[in-house]
Amino acid sequence: MKKNLWKLGLLGLSLVAALTMLIANNTNAQVNGDVTITINSGTSACIYGTSLNLGTTGVRPDFAGFTLSSGFNTSAGTTTWSCTDFAGTTGGWDLTIISSNLTNSTNNIISSGNVRITHSAPSMTAGNCTTGGAAASNVAINTSHTIVAKAASAQKTVCTVATTGVTLAVIVPANQAPGTYVGTLTITVPTFY
C-alpha cells in the first residue's frame, strides 16, 4: 500500500511541476512570426489624344493671318489626358509633345513655333503623388512640352495625373501659300519602372 501512495504522490508532484512550467511559458514566452502580404498592381498606362481635326479654310481675299483650333481628343472622345502609375515609380516621369514644321507639296512651311497647345494644370485625380508640369495657354510646341508629370519621390506611390481641355491650334501667318500642310506631332509616353 505504501508503494502505491508513493507513486501517486510522485504523479501529483509531476503535474504541479508541469502546470507551473506551462503557466510560466504562457506568461513569459514570446514567439515571433513573419507576416507576408502581396499588393498586386495593374498595368500602368497613359490616355492621350489621337483625334484632331483642324479643318480647312475657304478663300481668304484679305491675305490676313488666322488660327485653326481643335480639341485634341482621346479615343473616348474627351480632351482629358492622363497617366496612371501603378508601378509606384520613384524616379518621376512625364508625358510630352513636340511638333515638327508643317510643309505643303510645294515645300512652303508653317513653322513649328506656330503650333500651339492649351490645357489645364496637371492634377492628381487618384492615389497619392506630387504632380509636375503646369497649365498651358497657347504655348508653342516647337520644343518638348510636358502635358502631365509625376515628380520624383523617395517612396513608391501609385497615382493618376490628369489634365483637361487639351486643345491644339495652328497659327497661319498672313500671306501663307495655299495647300495641304503636313507635319508630325510626337507624343512621348513615359516608361514606368
PAFI-65055 format. One line per 4 residues: for each residue x negated, y negated, z negated of N, C-alpha, C, O, CB. Coordinates in steps of 0.1 Angstrom, whole numbers, plus 5000, padded with zeros to 4 digits. Glycine has a CB too. Layout:
<sites>
X:Y:Z:X:Y:Z:X:Y:Z:X:Y:Z:X:Y:Z | ...
</sites>
This chain:
<sites>
4992:5012:5000:5000:5000:5000:4991:4988:5000:4995:4978:5007:5009:5000:4988 | 4981:4988:4993:4972:4976:4993:4966:4973:5006:4965:4962:5010:4961:4979:4983 | 4963:4983:5014:4958:4981:5027:4967:4974:5036:4963:4964:5043:4954:4995:5034 | 4980:4977:5036:4990:4970:5044:4992:4956:5040:4993:4947:5049:5003:4977:5043
4992:4953:5028:4993:4939:5023:4981:4931:5028:4982:4919:5032:4995:4938:5008 | 4970:4937:5026:4957:4930:5030:4958:4927:5045:4954:4916:5049:4945:4938:5027 | 4963:4936:5054:4964:4933:5068:4974:4922:5071:4971:4914:5080:4968:4946:5076 | 4985:4922:5064:4995:4912:5066:4989:4898:5062:4992:4888:5069:5007:4915:5057
4981:4898:5051:4975:4885:5047:4965:4880:5057:4965:4868:5060:4968:4887:5034 | 4958:4889:5064:4949:4885:5074:4956:4880:5086:4952:4870:5092:4940:4897:5078 | 4967:4886:5090:4975:4882:5101:4981:4868:5098:4981:4859:5107:4986:4892:5104 | 4985:4866:5086:4991:4853:5082:4980:4842:5083:4983:4831:5088:4996:4853:5067
4968:4845:5079:4957:4835:5080:4954:4832:5094:4951:4821:5098:4944:4840:5072 | 4954:4842:5102:4951:4840:5117:4961:4831:5123:4958:4823:5131:4951:4854:5124 | 4974:4833:5120:4985:4825:5126:4983:4811:5121:4985:4801:5129:4998:4830:5121 | 4980:4808:5109:4978:4795:5104:4966:4788:5111:4967:4777:5115:4975:4795:5088
4955:4796:5113:4944:4790:5120:4947:4787:5134:4943:4777:5139:4932:4800:5119 | 4955:4796:5141:4958:4793:5155:4968:4781:5156:4966:4773:5165:4965:4806:5161 | 4977:4780:5147:4986:4768:5147:4978:4755:5144:4981:4745:5151:4997:4770:5137 | 4969:4756:5136:4961:4744:5133:4953:4740:5145:4952:4728:5148:4952:4747:5121
4947:4750:5152:4939:4747:5164:4948:4741:5175:4945:4732:5182:4932:4759:5169 | 4960:4747:5176:4970:4742:5186:4974:4728:5183:4974:4720:5193:4982:4751:5187 | 4977:4725:5171:4981:4711:5167:4969:4702:5170:4971:4691:5175:4985:4710:5152 | 4957:4706:5166:4945:4697:5168:4943:4695:5183:4940:4684:5187:4933:4704:5162
4945:4705:5191:4943:4704:5206:4953:4694:5212:4950:4687:5221:4943:4717:5213 | 4966:4695:5207:4976:4687:5212:4974:4672:5209:4978:4663:5216:4990:4691:5207 | 4969:4669:5198:4967:4655:5193:4954:4649:5198:4953:4637:5200:4968:4654:5179 | 4944:4657:5201:4931:4651:5204:4926:4654:5218:4917:4647:5223:4921:4656:5195
4932:4664:5225:4927:4668:5238:4931:4658:5249:4942:4653:5248:4931:4682:5241 | 4922:4655:5258:4926:4647:5270:4922:4655:5282:4911:4661:5283:4918:4633:5270 | 4931:4655:5291:4929:4662:5304:4930:4652:5315:4940:4645:5316:4939:4674:5305 | 4920:4651:5323:4920:4642:5335:4924:4650:5347:4920:4662:5349:4907:4635:5336
4932:4644:5356:4935:4650:5369:4935:4640:5380:4934:4628:5377:4949:4656:5368 | 4934:4644:5392:4934:4635:5403:4948:4632:5409:4956:4641:5409:4925:4641:5415 | 4950:4620:5413:4963:4616:5420:4959:4613:5434:4950:4604:5436:4970:4605:5413 | 4965:4619:5444:4963:4616:5458:4975:4612:5464:4986:4619:5464:4956:4628:5465
4975:4600:5471:4987:4596:5479:4982:4593:5493:4970:4589:5495:4994:4584:5473 | 4990:4595:5503:4987:4591:5517:4997:4581:5522:5009:4584:5521:4987:4604:5526 | 4993:4570:5527:5001:4560:5532:4999:4561:5548:4989:4557:5553:4998:4545:5527 | 5009:4565:5555:5009:4566:5569:5011:4553:5575:5019:4545:5571:5019:4577:5574
5004:4550:5586:5006:4538:5593:5013:4540:5607:5013:4551:5612:4993:4531:5596 | 5019:4530:5612:5025:4530:5625:5014:4527:5635:5002:4526:5632:5037:4521:5626 | 5018:4525:5647:5009:4521:5658:5009:4506:5659:5019:4499:5661:5013:4527:5671 | 4997:4500:5657:4996:4485:5659:4998:4482:5673:4995:4489:5683:4981:4481:5655
5005:4470:5675:5009:4466:5689:5012:4451:5690:5014:4445:5679:5021:4474:5693 | 5011:4446:5702:5014:4432:5704:5026:4432:5715:5026:4440:5724:5002:4424:5709 | 5034:4422:5713:5045:4419:5722:5042:4405:5728:5041:4396:5721:5059:4420:5716 | 5041:4405:5741:5037:4392:5748:5045:4391:5761:5051:4400:5766:5022:4391:5750
5044:4379:5766:5051:4376:5779:5047:4383:5791:5035:4385:5793:5051:4361:5781 | 5057:4388:5798:5054:4395:5811:5062:4389:5822:5061:4393:5834:5056:4410:5809 | 5071:4380:5819:5081:4375:5829:5080:4359:5829:5082:4353:5819:5095:4380:5826 | 5077:4354:5841:5076:4340:5842:5081:4336:5856:5076:4341:5866:5061:4335:5839
5090:4326:5856:5095:4321:5869:5094:4306:5870:5103:4300:5864:5109:4327:5872 | 5084:4301:5876:5083:4286:5877:5091:4280:5888:5093:4268:5889:5068:4282:5878 | 5095:4289:5897:5104:4284:5908:5097:4277:5919:5085:4278:5920:5114:4275:5902 | 5105:4271:5928:5099:4264:5939:5105:4250:5939:5115:4247:5932:5103:4271:5953
5099:4241:5947:5105:4227:5948:5109:4225:5962:5105:4231:5972:5094:4217:5944 | 5118:4215:5963:5123:4210:5976:5113:4201:5982:5102:4198:5976:5137:4204:5975 | 5116:4194:5993:5108:4184:5999:5107:4172:5990:5117:4168:5985:5113:4180:6013 | 5095:4167:5988:5093:4156:5979:5087:4144:5987:5075:4143:5989:5083:4159:5967
5096:4136:5993:5091:4125:6001:5083:4114:5994:5077:4106:6000:5103:4119:6008 | 5084:4114:5981:5077:4103:5973:5062:4107:5970:5055:4098:5965:5084:4100:5960 | 5058:4119:5973:5045:4124:5970:5040:4123:5956:5028:4123:5953:5035:4117:5979 | 5050:4121:5947:5047:4119:5932:5043:4133:5926:5047:4143:5931:5058:4112:5925
5036:4132:5915:5033:4144:5908:5046:4149:5900:5055:4141:5898:5022:4142:5898 | 5046:4162:5897:5058:4167:5889:5053:4179:5881:5042:4184:5883:5070:4171:5899 | 5062:4184:5873:5058:4196:5864:5069:4207:5866:5081:4204:5866:5058:4192:5849 | 5064:4219:5868:5072:4231:5868:5070:4238:5854:5059:4240:5850:5069:4240:5880
5081:4242:5848:5080:4248:5835:5090:4259:5833:5101:4260:5839:5083:4237:5824 | 5086:4269:5825:5095:4281:5822:5091:4287:5809:5080:4287:5805:5094:4291:5834 | 5102:4293:5803:5099:4302:5791:5091:4314:5796:5094:4319:5806:5112:4306:5784 | 5081:4317:5788:5072:4329:5791:5078:4341:5783:5074:4343:5772:5057:4326:5787
5087:4348:5790:5095:4358:5783:5088:4372:5782:5080:4376:5791:5108:4360:5791 | 5091:4378:5771:5087:4392:5768:5096:4401:5776:5106:4397:5782:5087:4396:5753 | 5094:4414:5776:5102:4424:5783:5116:4424:5777:5126:4428:5783:5096:4438:5783 | 5117:4420:5764:5130:4419:5757:5138:4406:5761:5149:4404:5757:5129:4420:5742
5132:4397:5769:5138:4385:5773:5138:4374:5763:5146:4364:5764:5152:4388:5776 | 5128:4374:5754:5127:4363:5744:5113:4356:5746:5104:4362:5753:5128:4368:5730 | 5112:4344:5741:5099:4337:5741:5091:4339:5728:5083:4330:5725:5101:4322:5745 | 5095:4349:5721:5087:4352:5708:5077:4362:5711:5079:4373:5715:5097:4357:5697
5064:4359:5708:5053:4368:5710:5048:4371:5696:5048:4363:5687:5041:4361:5718 | 5043:4384:5694:5039:4388:5681:5029:4399:5682:5028:4406:5692:5051:4392:5672 | 5021:4401:5671:5012:4413:5669:5015:4418:5656:5016:4411:5646:4997:4409:5671 | 5016:4432:5655:5018:4439:5642:5006:4447:5640:5002:4456:5648:5031:4448:5643
4999:4444:5629:4987:4451:5625:4990:4462:5614:4991:4458:5602:4976:4441:5620 | 4992:4474:5618:4994:4485:5609:4981:4491:5604:4981:4499:5595:5003:4496:5615 | 4970:4487:5611:4957:4493:5607:4951:4486:5595:4942:4491:5588:4947:4491:5619 | 4956:4474:5591:4951:4467:5580:4937:4462:5583:4928:4462:5574:4951:4476:5568
4935:4456:5594:4922:4451:5599:4917:4441:5589:4924:4431:5586:4923:4446:5613 | 4904:4442:5585:4898:4432:5576:4890:4421:5584:4889:4410:5579:4889:4439:5567 | 4886:4425:5596:4878:4416:5604:4885:4404:5611:4879:4395:5617:4870:4423:5614 | 4898:4405:5610:4906:4395:5617:4908:4398:5632:4900:4405:5637:4901:4381:5615
4917:4391:5639:4919:4393:5653:4927:4382:5659:4933:4374:5651:4926:4407:5656 | 4928:4381:5672:4936:4371:5678:4941:4376:5692:4935:4384:5699:4929:4358:5680 | 4952:4370:5696:4958:4373:5710:4956:4360:5717:4961:4349:5713:4973:4377:5709 | 4949:4360:5729:4945:4348:5736:4950:4348:5750:4954:4358:5755:4930:4346:5735
4950:4336:5756:4954:4335:5770:4945:4324:5777:4941:4315:5770:4969:4330:5771 | 4942:4327:5789:4934:4317:5797:4939:4318:5812:4944:4328:5816:4919:4320:5796 | 4938:4307:5819:4943:4306:5833:4931:4303:5842:4922:4296:5839:4954:4296:5835 | 4932:4309:5854:4923:4305:5865:4928:4293:5872:4940:4289:5869:4920:4317:5875
4921:4288:5882:4927:4278:5891:4937:4284:5899:4937:4297:5901:4916:4272:5900 | 4947:4276:5904:4957:4281:5913:4953:4277:5927:4950:4265:5929:4971:4276:5909 | 4954:4286:5937:4950:4282:5951:4961:4287:5960:4968:4296:5957:4936:4289:5955 | 4962:4280:5972:4971:4285:5982:4963:4291:5994:4951:4292:5993:4980:4273:5987
4971:4295:6004:4964:4302:6015:4954:4294:6023:4946:4299:6030:4975:4307:6025 | 4955:4280:6022:4945:4272:6029:4935:4266:6019:4928:4256:6022:4953:4260:6036 | 4933:4273:6008:4923:4270:5998:4925:4257:5991:4915:4251:5986:4910:4271:6004 | 4937:4251:5990:4939:4240:5982:4941:4244:5967:4945:4256:5965:4952:4232:5987
4936:4236:5958:4935:4240:5944:4944:4231:5935:4944:4219:5937:4921:4240:5940 | 4950:4238:5925:4956:4231:5914:4947:4236:5902:4947:4248:5899:4972:4234:5911 | 4940:4227:5896:4931:4230:5885:4937:4238:5874:4949:4235:5870:4924:4218:5880 | 4930:4247:5868:4935:4255:5856:4938:4245:5844:4945:4249:5835:4925:4265:5852
4931:4234:5844:4935:4224:5834:4949:4219:5835:4954:4213:5825:4925:4212:5835 | 4955:4221:5846:4969:4217:5848:4979:4227:5844:4991:4225:5844:4972:4213:5863 | 4974:4239:5840:4983:4250:5835:4983:4248:5820:4973:4248:5813:4977:4264:5839 | 4995:4246:5814:4997:4242:5800:5006:4252:5793:5015:4259:5799:5003:4228:5799
5004:4253:5780:5012:4262:5772:5017:4255:5760:5011:4246:5754:5004:4275:5767 | 5029:4259:5755:5036:4253:5744:5041:4265:5735:5046:4274:5741:5047:4243:5747 | 5039:4264:5722:5045:4274:5713:5045:4269:5699:5038:4259:5696:5037:4288:5714 | 5053:4275:5690:5053:4271:5676:5040:4276:5669:5032:4284:5675:5065:4277:5669
5038:4271:5657:5027:4276:5648:5029:4291:5645:5040:4295:5642:5026:4268:5635 | 5018:4299:5646:5020:4313:5642:5023:4314:5628:5019:4307:5619:5006:4320:5645 | 5032:4324:5625:5036:4326:5611:5037:4341:5608:5039:4349:5617:5049:4319:5608 | 5035:4345:5595:5037:4359:5591:5052:4361:5590:5059:4355:5583:5029:4362:5578
5056:4371:5597:5070:4375:5597:5073:4388:5589:5085:4391:5586:5076:4376:5611 | 5063:4395:5586:5064:4407:5578:5050:4411:5572:5040:4408:5578:5070:4419:5586 | 5050:4417:5560:5038:4422:5554:5031:4411:5546:5038:4402:5541:5028:4427:5565 | 5018:4411:5546:5011:4401:5538:4997:4399:5544:4988:4407:5544:5009:4406:5523
4995:4387:5550:4982:4383:5555:4981:4368:5557:4992:4361:5556:4979:4390:5568 | 4970:4363:5560:4968:4349:5563:4967:4348:5578:4960:4355:5585:4955:4343:5557 | 4975:4339:5584:4976:4337:5598:4965:4328:5603:4959:4320:5595:4990:4332:5603 | 4962:4328:5616:4953:4319:5623:4960:4313:5635:4971:4316:5638:4940:4326:5627
4953:4304:5641:4959:4297:5652:4967:4285:5648:4969:4283:5636:4967:4306:5661 | 4973:4278:5657:4981:4266:5655:4991:4264:5665:4991:4270:5676:4972:4253:5654 | 5001:4255:5663:5011:4252:5673:5004:4245:5685:4994:4239:5683:5022:4243:5667 | 5010:4247:5696:5005:4241:5708:5016:4233:5715:5028:4238:5716:4999:4252:5718
5013:4222:5720:5023:4214:5727:5016:4209:5740:5008:4199:5740:5028:4202:5719 | 5019:4215:5751:5014:4212:5764:4999:4212:5764:4992:4203:5769:5019:4198:5768 | 4993:4223:5759:4978:4224:5758:4973:4231:5770:4978:4242:5774:4974:4232:5745 | 4962:4226:5776:4956:4232:5788:4950:4245:5784:4944:4247:5774:4945:4222:5794
4952:4255:5793:4946:4268:5790:4935:4272:5801:4934:4283:5805:4957:4279:5791 | 4927:4262:5804:4915:4264:5812:4904:4270:5804:4894:4274:5810:4911:4251:5819 | 4905:4270:5791:4896:4277:5782:4905:4286:5773:4918:4284:5773:4888:4267:5773 | 4900:4296:5767:4907:4306:5760:4915:4299:5749:4910:4291:5741:4898:4316:5754
4928:4302:5748:4937:4296:5738:4943:4307:5729:4948:4317:5735:4948:4288:5745 | 4942:4306:5716:4948:4315:5707:4963:4313:5705:4968:4302:5702:4941:4314:5693 | 4971:4324:5708:4985:4323:5706:4989:4327:5692:4996:4319:5685:4992:4333:5716 | 4985:4339:5687:4986:4343:5673:4973:4349:5669:4965:4355:5676:4998:4353:5672
4971:4349:5655:4959:4354:5650:4961:4358:5635:4970:4353:5628:4947:4344:5651 | 4953:4368:5631:4952:4371:5616:4938:4368:5612:4928:4372:5618:4956:4387:5614 | 4937:4361:5600:4924:4357:5595:4917:4369:5589:4924:4379:5584:4925:4346:5585 | 4904:4369:5589:4896:4380:5582:4900:4380:5567:4903:4369:5561:4881:4378:5584
4899:4391:5561:4902:4392:5547:4893:4404:5541:4889:4412:5548:4917:4395:5544 | 4891:4403:5528:4883:4413:5521:4891:4426:5519:4885:4437:5519:4879:4408:5507 | 4904:4425:5518:4912:4437:5515:4921:4440:5528:4925:4431:5535:4922:4435:5503 | 4923:4452:5531:4931:4456:5542:4946:4454:5538:4951:4459:5528:4929:4471:5545
4952:4446:5547:4967:4444:5545:4973:4445:5559:4967:4443:5569:4970:4430:5539 | 4986:4450:5559:4993:4451:5571:5003:4439:5572:5008:4434:5562:5001:4465:5572 | 5005:4435:5585:5015:4424:5586:5018:4422:5601:5012:4428:5610:5008:4411:5581 | 5028:4414:5603:5032:4409:5617:5030:4394:5617:5035:4387:5609:5046:4413:5621
5023:4389:5628:5022:4375:5630:5029:4372:5643:5027:4378:5653:5006:4371:5630 | 5037:4361:5643:5045:4358:5655:5045:4343:5658:5043:4335:5649:5060:4363:5653 | 5048:4340:5670:5051:4326:5674:5063:4326:5683:5066:4336:5690:5038:4320:5681 | 5070:4315:5683:5082:4314:5691:5081:4303:5702:5072:4294:5701:5095:4312:5682
5091:4303:5711:5091:4292:5721:5079:4291:5730:5075:4280:5734:5093:4279:5714 | 5074:4303:5734:5062:4303:5743:5067:4298:5757:5075:4305:5763:5055:4317:5743 | 5062:4287:5762:5066:4281:5774:5053:4278:5782:5043:4273:5777:5074:4269:5772 | 5053:4281:5795:5042:4277:5804:5046:4267:5814:5058:4267:5819:5037:4290:5811
5037:4258:5817:5040:4247:5826:5028:4245:5835:5017:4247:5831:5044:4234:5819 | 5031:4241:5848:5021:4237:5857:5023:4223:5861:5034:4219:5867:5020:4247:5870 | 5013:4214:5859:5015:4200:5863:5009:4199:5877:4997:4201:5880:5007:4190:5853 | 5018:4196:5887:5014:4195:5901:5010:4180:5903:5018:4171:5901:5026:4200:5910
4997:4178:5907:4993:4164:5909:5000:4158:5921:5006:4164:5930:4978:4164:5912 | 5000:4144:5921:5006:4137:5932:4998:4140:5945:4986:4143:5945:5005:4121:5930 | 5005:4141:5956:5000:4143:5969:4994:4157:5971:4986:4159:5980:4989:4133:5972 | 4998:4167:5963:4993:4181:5964:4998:4187:5977:5010:4186:5980:4997:4189:5951
4990:4194:5984:4994:4200:5996:5004:4211:5993:5003:4217:5983:4981:4206:6004 | 5014:4213:6002:5024:4223:6000:5018:4237:6002:5007:4238:6008:5036:4221:6010 | 5025:4247:5997:5021:4261:5999:5024:4269:5986:5029:4263:5977:5006:4261:6001 | 5022:4281:5987:5024:4290:5976:5011:4292:5968:5001:4297:5974:5030:4304:5980
5010:4287:5956:4998:4287:5948:4998:4300:5939:5008:4303:5933:4996:4274:5940 | 4987:4306:5939:4985:4318:5931:4973:4317:5922:4962:4312:5926:4984:4331:5940 | 4974:4322:5910:4963:4322:5900:4964:4334:5891:4973:4342:5893:4962:4309:5892 | 4955:4335:5882:4955:4347:5872:4956:4342:5858:4948:4333:5854:4942:4355:5874
4966:4347:5851:4967:4345:5837:4961:4357:5830:4965:4368:5833:4981:4342:5832 | 4951:4355:5821:4945:4367:5814:4949:4366:5800:4946:4357:5792:4929:4367:5816 | 4957:4376:5795:4961:4377:5781:4952:4388:5775:4952:4399:5779:4976:4381:5780 | 4945:4384:5765:4936:4394:5758:4942:4398:5745:4945:4390:5736:4922:4388:5755
4945:4411:5744:4952:4417:5732:4941:4422:5723:4931:4428:5727:4962:4428:5737 | 4943:4420:5710:4933:4424:5700:4931:4439:5699:4941:4447:5702:4936:4418:5687 | 4919:4443:5695:4917:4457:5692:4918:4458:5677:4911:4452:5669:4903:4462:5697 | 4927:4467:5672:4929:4469:5658:4920:4480:5654:4921:4491:5659:4944:4472:5655
4912:4478:5644:4902:4488:5639:4902:4489:5624:4894:4497:5619:4888:4486:5645
</sites>
